[in-house]
């Protein structure tokens, strides 16, 4: 068996164009230009397939059986871009907390959470909602102002 490092991050919006939240038919002009340019690179089909892909994230728990290609000691590293609630559920699961506790776990847009599923013992939280990789002006997106630190 090989350890699995699951990298989880919250995406900014369900509809990457911003239309779902506002009902607008105009592009979301509130996005930083770097984000707008990045999102423009995805097709409508890719955006539509996102919910199916992220729903599969629940299978990414536990260690991984060796595949014979990579040395067994090398951990598998996987990235899942998903909803804050799925991240909260997986963090709750890693902590073996009561099911109702996922409701109090909120994540910033693009905050990084890393869970290590080793071959022995319970999962380990390596990072939770880390936003140090983001510019200061983007570190508080997706949550109320009183969540800023």
C-alpha positions as a printed Julia matrix, in Angstrom:
149×3 Matrix{Float64}:
   0.0    0.0     0.0
   1.03   3.6    -0.65
   0.09   6.72    1.28
  -2.28   9.16   -0.39
  -1.95  12.94   -0.08
  -5.28  14.5    -0.95
  -5.05  18.21   -1.82
  -8.45  19.89   -1.54
  -9.37  23.42   -2.54
 -12.65  25.27   -2.8
 -13.59  26.73   -6.15
 -14.96  30.26   -6.25
 -18.41  29.73   -7.74
 -20.62  26.93   -9.0
 -21.01  28.64  -12.37
 -17.52  29.81  -13.3
 -18.89  32.76  -15.28
 -20.72  34.17  -12.28
 -24.11  34.01  -14.02
 -25.69  31.58  -11.55
 -25.43  33.92   -8.58
 -26.67  37.09  -10.27
 -28.96  35.9   -13.04
 -27.04  38.27  -15.29
 -26.34  37.47  -18.91
 -23.3   39.75  -18.79
 -19.85  38.38  -17.91
 -18.82  38.88  -14.27
 -16.68  42.03  -14.39
 -15.78  41.7   -10.71
 -13.22  38.98  -11.42
  -9.55  39.9   -11.42
  -8.31  39.84  -15.03
  -6.0   36.89  -14.35
  -8.99  34.83  -13.16
 -11.18  35.86  -16.09
  -8.44  34.91  -18.56
  -7.89  31.56  -16.83
 -11.59  30.69  -16.78
 -12.01  31.68  -20.42
  -9.75  28.75  -21.27
 -12.38  26.18  -20.22
 -15.09  25.03  -22.58
 -18.77  24.9   -21.64
 -18.52  21.1   -21.69
 -15.61  21.14  -19.24
 -17.5   23.43  -16.87
 -20.63  21.25  -17.14
 -18.62  18.12  -16.32
 -17.16  19.67  -13.15
 -19.94  18.62  -10.74
 -19.65  14.97  -11.84
 -15.9   15.03  -11.4
 -16.04  16.61   -7.95
 -18.77  14.18   -6.84
 -16.23  11.4    -7.42
 -13.97  12.97   -4.78
 -15.41  10.82   -2.01
 -13.54   7.83   -3.41
 -10.22   9.56   -2.62
  -9.92   8.4     0.95
  -7.54   5.84    2.35
  -4.19   4.52    1.16
  -3.64   3.36   -2.41
  -2.78  -0.13   -3.62
   0.58  -0.25   -5.44
   0.35  -0.05   -9.22
   3.78  -1.47   -9.96
   4.88   1.68  -11.82
   5.93   3.99   -8.98
   8.05   2.91   -6.04
   5.8    1.83   -3.18
   7.32   4.42   -0.83
   6.24   7.33   -3.05
   2.85   8.74   -1.93
   0.08   9.33   -4.43
  -0.74  13.05   -4.71
  -4.18  14.05   -5.95
  -5.86  17.44   -6.31
  -9.61  17.92   -5.97
 -11.21  21.3    -6.66
 -14.64  21.15   -5.08
 -17.29  22.69   -2.86
 -16.58  23.84    0.68
 -19.06  21.31    2.07
 -17.22  18.31    0.6
 -13.94  19.61    2.02
 -15.63  20.07    5.39
 -17.01  16.52    5.27
 -13.59  15.03    4.49
 -11.92  17.08    7.26
 -14.63  15.96    9.69
 -14.08  12.37    8.59
 -10.28  12.67    9.01
 -10.79  13.96   12.57
 -13.35  11.24   13.31
 -15.64  14.02   14.54
 -19.43  13.63   14.87
 -21.24  13.98   11.55
 -22.92  17.26   12.53
 -19.49  18.99   12.88
 -18.97  19.46    9.14
 -21.47  22.31    9.26
 -19.1   24.59   11.18
 -16.14  24.13    8.83
 -15.94  26.91    6.25
 -13.2   27.35    3.67
 -11.92  30.36    1.75
 -11.99  30.31   -2.04
  -8.73  28.62   -3.1
  -7.84  27.79    0.52
  -5.72  24.62    0.53
  -6.47  21.63    2.76
  -4.2   18.58    2.67
  -5.12  15.23    4.2
  -2.62  12.37    4.37
  -4.05   8.86    4.33
  -1.23   6.61    5.47
  -1.02   2.86    5.38
  -1.29   2.62    9.19
  -3.26   4.76   11.59
  -5.88   7.44   11.08
  -5.73  10.21    8.46
  -3.57  13.24    9.26
  -4.46  16.86    8.52
  -1.34  18.47    7.04
  -2.92  21.85    6.23
  -6.42  23.26    6.68
  -7.74  26.23    4.69
  -4.22  27.57    4.04
  -4.31  30.78    2.0
  -0.64  31.82    2.32
  -0.12  31.14   -1.41
  -2.67  33.83   -2.36
  -2.07  37.58   -2.65
  -3.35  39.41    0.43
  -6.38  40.89   -1.4
  -7.64  37.4    -2.3
  -7.17  35.73    1.09
 -10.64  36.55    2.37
 -12.82  35.61   -0.58
 -15.8   33.35   -0.13
 -16.36  34.04    3.56
 -17.81  36.86    5.66
 -15.5   39.8     6.57
 -15.19  38.68   10.2
 -13.39  35.5     9.02
 -10.36  37.53    7.87
  -7.2   37.04    9.91
